């Protein structure tokens, strides 16, 4: 079972969380064309390695936060609150 370190509550079991997909995506402005909106809404990176993701602590503090995770090994390298930069 995967243990996810919530930056607000500490380490918890994965069943308490919901993954929100890729983190740090820039939302297009209202004047953006349909192609740019389609890329924002439907296309995501799926690397075999390190990826930054958004997670929601549904059964805990009910807050969103970011996680840097290795998609091959599921090792979580760091977790940090929304709006903050990841640790180097």
PyMOL Python script that loads the backbone (N, CA, C, O; Angstrom):
from pymol import cmd

cmd.read_pdbstr("""\
ATOM      1  N   UNK A   1       0.842  -1.175   0.000  1.00  0.00           N
ATOM      2  CA  UNK A   1       0.000   0.000   0.000  1.00  0.00           C
ATOM      3  C   UNK A   1       0.891   1.244   0.000  1.00  0.00           C
ATOM      4  O   UNK A   1       1.937   1.266   0.648  1.00  0.00           O
ATOM      5  N   UNK A   2       0.476   2.253  -0.716  1.00  0.00           N
ATOM      6  CA  UNK A   2       1.233   3.493  -0.844  1.00  0.00           C
ATOM      7  C   UNK A   2       0.922   4.424   0.330  1.00  0.00           C
ATOM      8  O   UNK A   2      -0.244   4.655   0.651  1.00  0.00           O
ATOM      9  N   UNK A   3       1.956   4.952   0.961  1.00  0.00           N
ATOM     10  CA  UNK A   3       1.790   5.945   2.024  1.00  0.00           C
ATOM     11  C   UNK A   3       2.120   7.308   1.439  1.00  0.00           C
ATOM     12  O   UNK A   3       3.215   7.520   0.917  1.00  0.00           O
ATOM     13  N   UNK A   4       1.175   8.227   1.526  1.00  0.00           N
ATOM     14  CA  UNK A   4       1.336   9.561   0.945  1.00  0.00           C
ATOM     15  C   UNK A   4       1.536  10.568   2.072  1.00  0.00           C
ATOM     16  O   UNK A   4       0.726  10.624   2.998  1.00  0.00           O
ATOM     17  N   UNK A   5       2.608  11.370   2.005  1.00  0.00           N
ATOM     18  CA  UNK A   5       2.867  12.354   3.069  1.00  0.00           C
ATOM     19  C   UNK A   5       2.106  13.662   2.820  1.00  0.00           C
ATOM     20  O   UNK A   5       2.568  14.520   2.068  1.00  0.00           O
ATOM     21  N   UNK A   6       0.950  13.807   3.447  1.00  0.00           N
ATOM     22  CA  UNK A   6       0.193  15.057   3.342  1.00  0.00           C
ATOM     23  C   UNK A   6       0.979  16.141   4.079  1.00  0.00           C
ATOM     24  O   UNK A   6       1.353  15.937   5.234  1.00  0.00           O
ATOM     25  N   UNK A   7       1.244  17.295   3.441  1.00  0.00           N
ATOM     26  CA  UNK A   7       2.004  18.338   4.130  1.00  0.00           C
ATOM     27  C   UNK A   7       1.242  18.969   5.297  1.00  0.00           C
ATOM     28  O   UNK A   7       1.827  19.703   6.094  1.00  0.00           O
ATOM     29  N   UNK A   8      -0.049  18.691   5.401  1.00  0.00           N
ATOM     30  CA  UNK A   8      -0.866  19.274   6.469  1.00  0.00           C
ATOM     31  C   UNK A   8      -1.157  18.274   7.592  1.00  0.00           C
ATOM     32  O   UNK A   8      -1.278  18.671   8.751  1.00  0.00           O
ATOM     33  N   UNK A   9      -1.273  16.970   7.259  1.00  0.00           N
ATOM     34  CA  UNK A   9      -1.673  15.951   8.235  1.00  0.00           C
ATOM     35  C   UNK A   9      -0.608  14.907   8.524  1.00  0.00           C
ATOM     36  O   UNK A   9      -0.730  14.150   9.486  1.00  0.00           O
ATOM     37  N   UNK A  10       0.427  14.856   7.711  1.00  0.00           N
ATOM     38  CA  UNK A  10       1.434  13.812   7.872  1.00  0.00           C
ATOM     39  C   UNK A  10       1.172  12.633   6.947  1.00  0.00           C
ATOM     40  O   UNK A  10       0.307  12.698   6.073  1.00  0.00           O
ATOM     41  N   UNK A  11       1.913  11.569   7.143  1.00  0.00           N
ATOM     42  CA  UNK A  11       1.835  10.393   6.274  1.00  0.00           C
ATOM     43  C   UNK A  11       0.544   9.615   6.528  1.00  0.00           C
ATOM     44  O   UNK A  11       0.207   9.290   7.666  1.00  0.00           O
ATOM     45  N   UNK A  12      -0.171   9.323   5.430  1.00  0.00           N
ATOM     46  CA  UNK A  12      -1.444   8.598   5.520  1.00  0.00           C
ATOM     47  C   UNK A  12      -1.531   7.553   4.411  1.00  0.00           C
ATOM     48  O   UNK A  12      -0.758   7.580   3.453  1.00  0.00           O
ATOM     49  N   UNK A  13      -2.475   6.639   4.554  1.00  0.00           N
ATOM     50  CA  UNK A  13      -2.718   5.581   3.599  1.00  0.00           C
ATOM     51  C   UNK A  13      -3.318   6.155   2.311  1.00  0.00           C
ATOM     52  O   UNK A  13      -4.066   7.131   2.362  1.00  0.00           O
ATOM     53  N   UNK A  14      -3.000   5.562   1.169  1.00  0.00           N
ATOM     54  CA  UNK A  14      -3.439   6.076  -0.124  1.00  0.00           C
ATOM     55  C   UNK A  14      -4.956   6.094  -0.299  1.00  0.00           C
ATOM     56  O   UNK A  14      -5.467   6.868  -1.108  1.00  0.00           O
ATOM     57  N   UNK A  15      -5.688   5.258   0.442  1.00  0.00           N
ATOM     58  CA  UNK A  15      -7.141   5.226   0.264  1.00  0.00           C
ATOM     59  C   UNK A  15      -7.816   6.519   0.746  1.00  0.00           C
ATOM     60  O   UNK A  15      -8.989   6.745   0.449  1.00  0.00           O
ATOM     61  N   UNK A  16      -7.095   7.360   1.478  1.00  0.00           N
ATOM     62  CA  UNK A  16      -7.641   8.637   1.942  1.00  0.00           C
ATOM     63  C   UNK A  16      -7.551   9.730   0.877  1.00  0.00           C
ATOM     64  O   UNK A  16      -8.096  10.816   1.073  1.00  0.00           O
ATOM     65  N   UNK A  17      -6.878   9.470  -0.245  1.00  0.00           N
ATOM     66  CA  UNK A  17      -6.562  10.507  -1.228  1.00  0.00           C
ATOM     67  C   UNK A  17      -7.205  10.249  -2.577  1.00  0.00           C
ATOM     68  O   UNK A  17      -7.591   9.126  -2.898  1.00  0.00           O
ATOM     69  N   UNK A  18      -7.309  11.312  -3.358  1.00  0.00           N
ATOM     70  CA  UNK A  18      -7.732  11.231  -4.753  1.00  0.00           C
ATOM     71  C   UNK A  18      -6.707  11.990  -5.589  1.00  0.00           C
ATOM     72  O   UNK A  18      -6.334  13.116  -5.259  1.00  0.00           O
ATOM     73  N   UNK A  19      -6.262  11.370  -6.661  1.00  0.00           N
ATOM     74  CA  UNK A  19      -5.272  12.012  -7.534  1.00  0.00           C
ATOM     75  C   UNK A  19      -5.979  12.979  -8.474  1.00  0.00           C
ATOM     76  O   UNK A  19      -7.015  12.649  -9.051  1.00  0.00           O
ATOM     77  N   UNK A  20      -5.419  14.164  -8.624  1.00  0.00           N
ATOM     78  CA  UNK A  20      -6.003  15.182  -9.486  1.00  0.00           C
ATOM     79  C   UNK A  20      -5.246  15.383 -10.781  1.00  0.00           C
ATOM     80  O   UNK A  20      -5.529  16.327 -11.520  1.00  0.00           O
ATOM     81  N   UNK A  21      -4.288  14.515 -11.073  1.00  0.00           N
ATOM     82  CA  UNK A  21      -3.561  14.603 -12.338  1.00  0.00           C
ATOM     83  C   UNK A  21      -2.313  15.458 -12.260  1.00  0.00           C
ATOM     84  O   UNK A  21      -1.822  15.789 -11.181  1.00  0.00           O
ATOM     85  N   UNK A  22      -1.821  15.803 -13.423  1.00  0.00           N
ATOM     86  CA  UNK A  22      -0.564  16.544 -13.556  1.00  0.00           C
ATOM     87  C   UNK A  22      -0.654  17.918 -12.894  1.00  0.00           C
ATOM     88  O   UNK A  22      -1.660  18.615 -13.027  1.00  0.00           O
ATOM     89  N   UNK A  23       0.398  18.296 -12.186  1.00  0.00           N
ATOM     90  CA  UNK A  23       0.441  19.588 -11.489  1.00  0.00           C
ATOM     91  C   UNK A  23       1.114  20.649 -12.344  1.00  0.00           C
ATOM     92  O   UNK A  23       1.758  20.341 -13.347  1.00  0.00           O
ATOM     93  N   UNK A  24       0.961  21.877 -11.944  1.00  0.00           N
ATOM     94  CA  UNK A  24       1.626  23.041 -12.528  1.00  0.00           C
ATOM     95  C   UNK A  24       1.264  23.269 -14.003  1.00  0.00           C
ATOM     96  O   UNK A  24       2.125  23.618 -14.811  1.00  0.00           O
ATOM     97  N   UNK A  25      -0.010  23.071 -14.344  1.00  0.00           N
ATOM     98  CA  UNK A  25      -0.469  23.361 -15.691  1.00  0.00           C
ATOM     99  C   UNK A  25      -0.943  24.808 -15.753  1.00  0.00           C
ATOM    100  O   UNK A  25      -1.598  25.294 -14.831  1.00  0.00           O
ATOM    101  N   UNK A  26      -0.617  25.476 -16.819  1.00  0.00           N
ATOM    102  CA  UNK A  26      -1.023  26.872 -16.981  1.00  0.00           C
ATOM    103  C   UNK A  26      -2.342  26.926 -17.735  1.00  0.00           C
ATOM    104  O   UNK A  26      -2.441  26.466 -18.872  1.00  0.00           O
ATOM    105  N   UNK A  27      -3.352  27.492 -17.088  1.00  0.00           N
ATOM    106  CA  UNK A  27      -4.679  27.602 -17.706  1.00  0.00           C
ATOM    107  C   UNK A  27      -4.650  28.669 -18.788  1.00  0.00           C
ATOM    108  O   UNK A  27      -4.159  29.772 -18.550  1.00  0.00           O
ATOM    109  N   UNK A  28      -5.175  28.356 -19.992  1.00  0.00           N
ATOM    110  CA  UNK A  28      -5.200  29.355 -21.059  1.00  0.00           C
ATOM    111  C   UNK A  28      -6.165  30.495 -20.727  1.00  0.00           C
ATOM    112  O   UNK A  28      -7.126  30.313 -19.980  1.00  0.00           O
ATOM    113  N   UNK A  29      -5.896  31.648 -21.284  1.00  0.00           N
ATOM    114  CA  UNK A  29      -6.770  32.790 -21.083  1.00  0.00           C
ATOM    115  C   UNK A  29      -8.049  32.657 -21.891  1.00  0.00           C
ATOM    116  O   UNK A  29      -8.167  31.750 -22.715  1.00  0.00           O
ATOM    117  N   UNK A  30      -9.012  33.549 -21.667  1.00  0.00           N
ATOM    118  CA  UNK A  30     -10.300  33.461 -22.364  1.00  0.00           C
ATOM    119  C   UNK A  30     -10.186  33.664 -23.878  1.00  0.00           C
ATOM    120  O   UNK A  30     -11.079  33.254 -24.619  1.00  0.00           O
ATOM    121  N   UNK A  31      -9.120  34.280 -24.340  1.00  0.00           N
ATOM    122  CA  UNK A  31      -8.960  34.525 -25.768  1.00  0.00           C
ATOM    123  C   UNK A  31      -8.185  33.418 -26.484  1.00  0.00           C
ATOM    124  O   UNK A  31      -7.930  33.524 -27.683  1.00  0.00           O
ATOM    125  N   UNK A  32      -7.810  32.362 -25.767  1.00  0.00           N
ATOM    126  CA  UNK A  32      -7.035  31.265 -26.372  1.00  0.00           C
ATOM    127  C   UNK A  32      -7.889  30.507 -27.382  1.00  0.00           C
ATOM    128  O   UNK A  32      -9.108  30.411 -27.238  1.00  0.00           O
ATOM    129  N   UNK A  33      -7.232  29.974 -28.402  1.00  0.00           N
ATOM    130  CA  UNK A  33      -7.954  29.224 -29.429  1.00  0.00           C
ATOM    131  C   UNK A  33      -8.339  27.833 -28.931  1.00  0.00           C
ATOM    132  O   UNK A  33      -7.887  27.399 -27.871  1.00  0.00           O
ATOM    133  N   UNK A  34      -9.169  27.143 -29.695  1.00  0.00           N
ATOM    134  CA  UNK A  34      -9.695  25.838 -29.296  1.00  0.00           C
ATOM    135  C   UNK A  34      -8.596  24.791 -29.154  1.00  0.00           C
ATOM    136  O   UNK A  34      -8.687  23.913 -28.296  1.00  0.00           O
ATOM    137  N   UNK A  35      -7.567  24.873 -29.980  1.00  0.00           N
ATOM    138  CA  UNK A  35      -6.469  23.903 -29.896  1.00  0.00           C
ATOM    139  C   UNK A  35      -5.758  24.014 -28.564  1.00  0.00           C
ATOM    140  O   UNK A  35      -5.430  23.002 -27.946  1.00  0.00           O
ATOM    141  N   UNK A  36      -5.518  25.225 -28.121  1.00  0.00           N
ATOM    142  CA  UNK A  36      -4.833  25.420 -26.832  1.00  0.00           C
ATOM    143  C   UNK A  36      -5.697  24.922 -25.671  1.00  0.00           C
ATOM    144  O   UNK A  36      -5.185  24.311 -24.733  1.00  0.00           O
ATOM    145  N   UNK A  37      -7.009  25.185 -25.733  1.00  0.00           N
ATOM    146  CA  UNK A  37      -7.911  24.696 -24.690  1.00  0.00           C
ATOM    147  C   UNK A  37      -7.981  23.171 -24.702  1.00  0.00           C
ATOM    148  O   UNK A  37      -8.023  22.552 -23.639  1.00  0.00           O
ATOM    149  N   UNK A  38      -7.993  22.563 -25.873  1.00  0.00           N
ATOM    150  CA  UNK A  38      -8.031  21.100 -25.963  1.00  0.00           C
ATOM    151  C   UNK A  38      -6.785  20.497 -25.334  1.00  0.00           C
ATOM    152  O   UNK A  38      -6.876  19.509 -24.606  1.00  0.00           O
ATOM    153  N   UNK A  39      -5.612  21.085 -25.610  1.00  0.00           N
ATOM    154  CA  UNK A  39      -4.368  20.594 -25.001  1.00  0.00           C
ATOM    155  C   UNK A  39      -4.416  20.710 -23.480  1.00  0.00           C
ATOM    156  O   UNK A  39      -3.975  19.806 -22.771  1.00  0.00           O
ATOM    157  N   UNK A  40      -4.950  21.818 -22.982  1.00  0.00           N
ATOM    158  CA  UNK A  40      -5.045  22.033 -21.535  1.00  0.00           C
ATOM    159  C   UNK A  40      -6.004  21.024 -20.885  1.00  0.00           C
ATOM    160  O   UNK A  40      -5.709  20.492 -19.815  1.00  0.00           O
ATOM    161  N   UNK A  41      -7.137  20.766 -21.522  1.00  0.00           N
ATOM    162  CA  UNK A  41      -8.159  19.913 -20.931  1.00  0.00           C
ATOM    163  C   UNK A  41      -7.902  18.416 -21.061  1.00  0.00           C
ATOM    164  O   UNK A  41      -8.226  17.649 -20.155  1.00  0.00           O
ATOM    165  N   UNK A  42      -7.318  17.993 -22.191  1.00  0.00           N
ATOM    166  CA  UNK A  42      -7.285  16.565 -22.480  1.00  0.00           C
ATOM    167  C   UNK A  42      -5.910  15.913 -22.570  1.00  0.00           C
ATOM    168  O   UNK A  42      -5.804  14.696 -22.418  1.00  0.00           O
ATOM    169  N   UNK A  43      -4.868  16.678 -22.808  1.00  0.00           N
ATOM    170  CA  UNK A  43      -3.553  16.080 -23.013  1.00  0.00           C
ATOM    171  C   UNK A  43      -2.670  16.266 -21.787  1.00  0.00           C
ATOM    172  O   UNK A  43      -2.513  17.377 -21.282  1.00  0.00           O
ATOM    173  N   UNK A  44      -2.093  15.157 -21.314  1.00  0.00           N
ATOM    174  CA  UNK A  44      -1.217  15.196 -20.154  1.00  0.00           C
ATOM    175  C   UNK A  44       0.050  14.411 -20.441  1.00  0.00           C
ATOM    176  O   UNK A  44       0.055  13.472 -21.236  1.00  0.00           O
ATOM    177  N   UNK A  45       1.115  14.813 -19.780  1.00  0.00           N
ATOM    178  CA  UNK A  45       2.374  14.075 -19.882  1.00  0.00           C
ATOM    179  C   UNK A  45       2.214  12.754 -19.129  1.00  0.00           C
ATOM    180  O   UNK A  45       1.548  12.700 -18.095  1.00  0.00           O
ATOM    181  N   UNK A  46       2.814  11.718 -19.640  1.00  0.00           N
ATOM    182  CA  UNK A  46       2.771  10.416 -18.988  1.00  0.00           C
ATOM    183  C   UNK A  46       4.176   9.818 -19.005  1.00  0.00           C
ATOM    184  O   UNK A  46       4.416   8.801 -19.657  1.00  0.00           O
ATOM    185  N   UNK A  47       5.105  10.455 -18.283  1.00  0.00           N
ATOM    186  CA  UNK A  47       6.491   9.991 -18.344  1.00  0.00           C
ATOM    187  C   UNK A  47       6.720   8.723 -17.525  1.00  0.00           C
ATOM    188  O   UNK A  47       5.984   8.426 -16.583  1.00  0.00           O
ATOM    189  N   UNK A  48       7.735   8.003 -17.902  1.00  0.00           N
ATOM    190  CA  UNK A  48       8.190   6.877 -17.103  1.00  0.00           C
ATOM    191  C   UNK A  48       9.337   7.410 -16.257  1.00  0.00           C
ATOM    192  O   UNK A  48      10.498   7.346 -16.660  1.00  0.00           O
ATOM    193  N   UNK A  49       9.014   7.924 -15.108  1.00  0.00           N
ATOM    194  CA  UNK A  49       9.996   8.567 -14.242  1.00  0.00           C
ATOM    195  C   UNK A  49       9.313   9.596 -13.364  1.00  0.00           C
ATOM    196  O   UNK A  49       8.155   9.424 -12.981  1.00  0.00           O
ATOM    197  N   UNK A  50      10.019  10.654 -13.047  1.00  0.00           N
ATOM    198  CA  UNK A  50       9.515  11.669 -12.126  1.00  0.00           C
ATOM    199  C   UNK A  50       8.417  12.521 -12.756  1.00  0.00           C
ATOM    200  O   UNK A  50       8.549  13.002 -13.882  1.00  0.00           O
ATOM    201  N   UNK A  51       7.342  12.694 -12.011  1.00  0.00           N
ATOM    202  CA  UNK A  51       6.238  13.554 -12.433  1.00  0.00           C
ATOM    203  C   UNK A  51       5.683  14.271 -11.217  1.00  0.00           C
ATOM    204  O   UNK A  51       5.682  13.732 -10.110  1.00  0.00           O
ATOM    205  N   UNK A  52       5.214  15.483 -11.429  1.00  0.00           N
ATOM    206  CA  UNK A  52       4.551  16.245 -10.360  1.00  0.00           C
ATOM    207  C   UNK A  52       3.048  16.140 -10.555  1.00  0.00           C
ATOM    208  O   UNK A  52       2.529  16.370 -11.647  1.00  0.00           O
ATOM    209  N   UNK A  53       2.355  15.786  -9.470  1.00  0.00           N
ATOM    210  CA  UNK A  53       0.921  15.552  -9.527  1.00  0.00           C
ATOM    211  C   UNK A  53       0.213  16.337  -8.420  1.00  0.00           C
ATOM    212  O   UNK A  53       0.812  16.695  -7.406  1.00  0.00           O
ATOM    213  N   UNK A  54      -1.084  16.593  -8.644  1.00  0.00           N
ATOM    214  CA  UNK A  54      -1.926  17.201  -7.617  1.00  0.00           C
ATOM    215  C   UNK A  54      -2.677  16.082  -6.902  1.00  0.00           C
ATOM    216  O   UNK A  54      -3.156  15.145  -7.541  1.00  0.00           O
ATOM    217  N   UNK A  55      -2.777  16.177  -5.589  1.00  0.00           N
ATOM    218  CA  UNK A  55      -3.514  15.196  -4.806  1.00  0.00           C
ATOM    219  C   UNK A  55      -4.460  15.922  -3.862  1.00  0.00           C
ATOM    220  O   UNK A  55      -4.173  17.031  -3.411  1.00  0.00           O
ATOM    221  N   UNK A  56      -5.597  15.284  -3.566  1.00  0.00           N
ATOM    222  CA  UNK A  56      -6.609  15.833  -2.672  1.00  0.00           C
ATOM    223  C   UNK A  56      -6.768  14.883  -1.492  1.00  0.00           C
ATOM    224  O   UNK A  56      -6.994  13.687  -1.679  1.00  0.00           O
ATOM    225  N   UNK A  57      -6.651  15.409  -0.286  1.00  0.00           N
ATOM    226  CA  UNK A  57      -6.804  14.581   0.916  1.00  0.00           C
ATOM    227  C   UNK A  57      -8.290  14.537   1.279  1.00  0.00           C
ATOM    228  O   UNK A  57      -8.756  15.285   2.139  1.00  0.00           O
ATOM    229  N   UNK A  58      -9.018  13.653   0.613  1.00  0.00           N
ATOM    230  CA  UNK A  58     -10.474  13.576   0.723  1.00  0.00           C
ATOM    231  C   UNK A  58     -10.956  13.126   2.102  1.00  0.00           C
ATOM    232  O   UNK A  58     -11.974  13.621   2.585  1.00  0.00           O
ATOM    233  N   UNK A  59     -10.247  12.200   2.740  1.00  0.00           N
ATOM    234  CA  UNK A  59     -10.684  11.662   4.030  1.00  0.00           C
ATOM    235  C   UNK A  59      -9.892  12.256   5.190  1.00  0.00           C
ATOM    236  O   UNK A  59      -9.814  11.664   6.266  1.00  0.00           O
ATOM    237  N   UNK A  60      -9.311  13.418   4.964  1.00  0.00           N
ATOM    238  CA  UNK A  60      -8.515  14.061   6.017  1.00  0.00           C
ATOM    239  C   UNK A  60      -8.811  15.543   6.061  1.00  0.00           C
ATOM    240  O   UNK A  60      -9.937  15.952   6.343  1.00  0.00           O
ATOM    241  N   UNK A  61      -7.803  16.345   5.782  1.00  0.00           N
ATOM    242  CA  UNK A  61      -7.915  17.801   5.889  1.00  0.00           C
ATOM    243  C   UNK A  61      -8.692  18.432   4.732  1.00  0.00           C
ATOM    244  O   UNK A  61      -9.020  19.617   4.787  1.00  0.00           O
ATOM    245  N   UNK A  62      -8.994  17.646   3.671  1.00  0.00           N
ATOM    246  CA  UNK A  62      -9.743  18.102   2.492  1.00  0.00           C
ATOM    247  C   UNK A  62      -9.028  19.242   1.768  1.00  0.00           C
ATOM    248  O   UNK A  62      -9.670  20.164   1.262  1.00  0.00           O
ATOM    249  N   UNK A  63      -7.708  19.175   1.723  1.00  0.00           N
ATOM    250  CA  UNK A  63      -6.903  20.178   1.024  1.00  0.00           C
ATOM    251  C   UNK A  63      -6.172  19.543  -0.158  1.00  0.00           C
ATOM    252  O   UNK A  63      -5.864  18.351  -0.163  1.00  0.00           O
ATOM    253  N   UNK A  64      -5.905  20.388  -1.162  1.00  0.00           N
ATOM    254  CA  UNK A  64      -5.093  19.987  -2.300  1.00  0.00           C
ATOM    255  C   UNK A  64      -3.628  20.252  -1.998  1.00  0.00           C
ATOM    256  O   UNK A  64      -3.297  21.201  -1.286  1.00  0.00           O
ATOM    257  N   UNK A  65      -2.753  19.419  -2.535  1.00  0.00           N
ATOM    258  CA  UNK A  65      -1.316  19.628  -2.422  1.00  0.00           C
ATOM    259  C   UNK A  65      -0.636  18.947  -3.601  1.00  0.00           C
ATOM    260  O   UNK A  65      -1.270  18.185  -4.331  1.00  0.00           O
ATOM    261  N   UNK A  66       0.641  19.215  -3.788  1.00  0.00           N
ATOM    262  CA  UNK A  66       1.407  18.646  -4.896  1.00  0.00           C
ATOM    263  C   UNK A  66       2.360  17.581  -4.388  1.00  0.00           C
ATOM    264  O   UNK A  66       2.866  17.661  -3.268  1.00  0.00           O
ATOM    265  N   UNK A  67       2.597  16.586  -5.224  1.00  0.00           N
ATOM    266  CA  UNK A  67       3.498  15.481  -4.914  1.00  0.00           C
ATOM    267  C   UNK A  67       4.432  15.284  -6.092  1.00  0.00           C
ATOM    268  O   UNK A  67       4.000  15.325  -7.244  1.00  0.00           O
ATOM    269  N   UNK A  68       5.704  15.071  -5.815  1.00  0.00           N
ATOM    270  CA  UNK A  68       6.650  14.666  -6.852  1.00  0.00           C
ATOM    271  C   UNK A  68       6.874  13.174  -6.667  1.00  0.00           C
ATOM    272  O   UNK A  68       7.395  12.733  -5.642  1.00  0.00           O
ATOM    273  N   UNK A  69       6.467  12.387  -7.696  1.00  0.00           N
ATOM    274  CA  UNK A  69       6.447  10.934  -7.575  1.00  0.00           C
ATOM    275  C   UNK A  69       7.105  10.296  -8.791  1.00  0.00           C
ATOM    276  O   UNK A  69       6.988  10.799  -9.908  1.00  0.00           O
ATOM    277  N   UNK A  70       7.791   9.197  -8.566  1.00  0.00           N
ATOM    278  CA  UNK A  70       8.364   8.411  -9.656  1.00  0.00           C
ATOM    279  C   UNK A  70       7.276   7.453 -10.140  1.00  0.00           C
ATOM    280  O   UNK A  70       6.801   6.619  -9.369  1.00  0.00           O
ATOM    281  N   UNK A  71       6.879   7.563 -11.400  1.00  0.00           N
ATOM    282  CA  UNK A  71       5.771   6.760 -11.911  1.00  0.00           C
ATOM    283  C   UNK A  71       6.141   5.295 -12.106  1.00  0.00           C
ATOM    284  O   UNK A  71       5.249   4.453 -12.201  1.00  0.00           O
ATOM    285  N   UNK A  72       7.421   4.967 -12.168  1.00  0.00           N
ATOM    286  CA  UNK A  72       7.843   3.573 -12.338  1.00  0.00           C
ATOM    287  C   UNK A  72       7.866   2.832 -11.001  1.00  0.00           C
ATOM    288  O   UNK A  72       7.399   1.696 -10.912  1.00  0.00           O
ATOM    289  N   UNK A  73       8.404   3.465  -9.968  1.00  0.00           N
ATOM    290  CA  UNK A  73       8.548   2.797  -8.675  1.00  0.00           C
ATOM    291  C   UNK A  73       7.494   3.245  -7.651  1.00  0.00           C
ATOM    292  O   UNK A  73       7.379   2.636  -6.587  1.00  0.00           O
ATOM    293  N   UNK A  74       6.734   4.285  -7.951  1.00  0.00           N
ATOM    294  CA  UNK A  74       5.744   4.895  -7.046  1.00  0.00           C
ATOM    295  C   UNK A  74       6.384   5.536  -5.821  1.00  0.00           C
ATOM    296  O   UNK A  74       5.689   5.843  -4.852  1.00  0.00           O
ATOM    297  N   UNK A  75       7.690   5.740  -5.848  1.00  0.00           N
ATOM    298  CA  UNK A  75       8.380   6.408  -4.742  1.00  0.00           C
ATOM    299  C   UNK A  75       7.997   7.886  -4.737  1.00  0.00           C
ATOM    300  O   UNK A  75       8.095   8.569  -5.757  1.00  0.00           O
ATOM    301  N   UNK A  76       7.566   8.362  -3.591  1.00  0.00           N
ATOM    302  CA  UNK A  76       7.222   9.778  -3.448  1.00  0.00           C
ATOM    303  C   UNK A  76       8.451  10.500  -2.934  1.00  0.00           C
ATOM    304  O   UNK A  76       8.956  10.208  -1.850  1.00  0.00           O
ATOM    305  N   UNK A  77       8.924  11.449  -3.730  1.00  0.00           N
ATOM    306  CA  UNK A  77      10.154  12.157  -3.377  1.00  0.00           C
ATOM    307  C   UNK A  77       9.886  13.340  -2.464  1.00  0.00           C
ATOM    308  O   UNK A  77      10.654  13.605  -1.539  1.00  0.00           O
ATOM    309  N   UNK A  78       8.797  14.050  -2.723  1.00  0.00           N
ATOM    310  CA  UNK A  78       8.458  15.203  -1.883  1.00  0.00           C
ATOM    311  C   UNK A  78       6.978  15.524  -2.028  1.00  0.00           C
ATOM    312  O   UNK A  78       6.356  15.196  -3.039  1.00  0.00           O
ATOM    313  N   UNK A  79       6.426  16.162  -1.016  1.00  0.00           N
ATOM    314  CA  UNK A  79       5.053  16.668  -1.041  1.00  0.00           C
ATOM    315  C   UNK A  79       5.106  18.093  -0.526  1.00  0.00           C
ATOM    316  O   UNK A  79       5.819  18.386   0.433  1.00  0.00           O
ATOM    317  N   UNK A  80       4.355  18.977  -1.157  1.00  0.00           N
ATOM    318  CA  UNK A  80       4.395  20.384  -0.766  1.00  0.00           C
ATOM    319  C   UNK A  80       3.031  21.031  -1.025  1.00  0.00           C
ATOM    320  O   UNK A  80       2.319  20.621  -1.942  1.00  0.00           O
ATOM    321  N   UNK A  81       2.660  22.043  -0.223  1.00  0.00           N
ATOM    322  CA  UNK A  81       1.358  22.693  -0.356  1.00  0.00           C
ATOM    323  C   UNK A  81       1.190  23.390  -1.710  1.00  0.00           C
ATOM    324  O   UNK A  81       2.169  23.778  -2.349  1.00  0.00           O
ATOM    325  N   UNK A  82      -0.044  23.537  -2.125  1.00  0.00           N
ATOM    326  CA  UNK A  82      -0.358  24.268  -3.359  1.00  0.00           C
ATOM    327  C   UNK A  82       0.175  25.703  -3.242  1.00  0.00           C
ATOM    328  O   UNK A  82       0.117  26.311  -2.173  1.00  0.00           O
ATOM    329  N   UNK A  83       0.676  26.216  -4.320  1.00  0.00           N
ATOM    330  CA  UNK A  83       1.189  27.579  -4.335  1.00  0.00           C
ATOM    331  C   UNK A  83       2.637  27.702  -3.952  1.00  0.00           C
ATOM    332  O   UNK A  83       3.229  28.768  -4.125  1.00  0.00           O
ATOM    333  N   UNK A  84       3.231  26.643  -3.436  1.00  0.00           N
ATOM    334  CA  UNK A  84       4.643  26.666  -3.082  1.00  0.00           C
ATOM    335  C   UNK A  84       5.452  25.957  -4.136  1.00  0.00           C
ATOM    336  O   UNK A  84       4.939  25.098  -4.853  1.00  0.00           O
ATOM    337  N   UNK A  85       6.717  26.315  -4.231  1.00  0.00           N
ATOM    338  CA  UNK A  85       7.624  25.661  -5.173  1.00  0.00           C
ATOM    339  C   UNK A  85       8.134  24.347  -4.561  1.00  0.00           C
ATOM    340  O   UNK A  85       8.281  24.242  -3.343  1.00  0.00           O
ATOM    341  N   UNK A  86       8.400  23.358  -5.405  1.00  0.00           N
ATOM    342  CA  UNK A  86       8.946  22.102  -4.868  1.00  0.00           C
ATOM    343  C   UNK A  86      10.366  22.290  -4.357  1.00  0.00           C
ATOM    344  O   UNK A  86      11.095  23.170  -4.815  1.00  0.00           O
ATOM    345  N   UNK A  87      10.739  21.465  -3.419  1.00  0.00           N
ATOM    346  CA  UNK A  87      12.113  21.513  -2.899  1.00  0.00           C
ATOM    347  C   UNK A  87      13.087  21.099  -4.001  1.00  0.00           C
ATOM    348  O   UNK A  87      12.778  20.207  -4.792  1.00  0.00           O
ATOM    349  N   UNK A  88      14.252  21.732  -4.063  1.00  0.00           N
ATOM    350  CA  UNK A  88      15.208  21.387  -5.129  1.00  0.00           C
ATOM    351  C   UNK A  88      15.780  19.993  -4.973  1.00  0.00           C
ATOM    352  O   UNK A  88      16.594  19.564  -5.790  1.00  0.00           O
TER     353      UNK A  88
END
""", "prot")
cmd.dss("prot")
cmd.show_as("cartoon", "prot")
cmd.util.cbc("prot")
cmd.orient("prot")
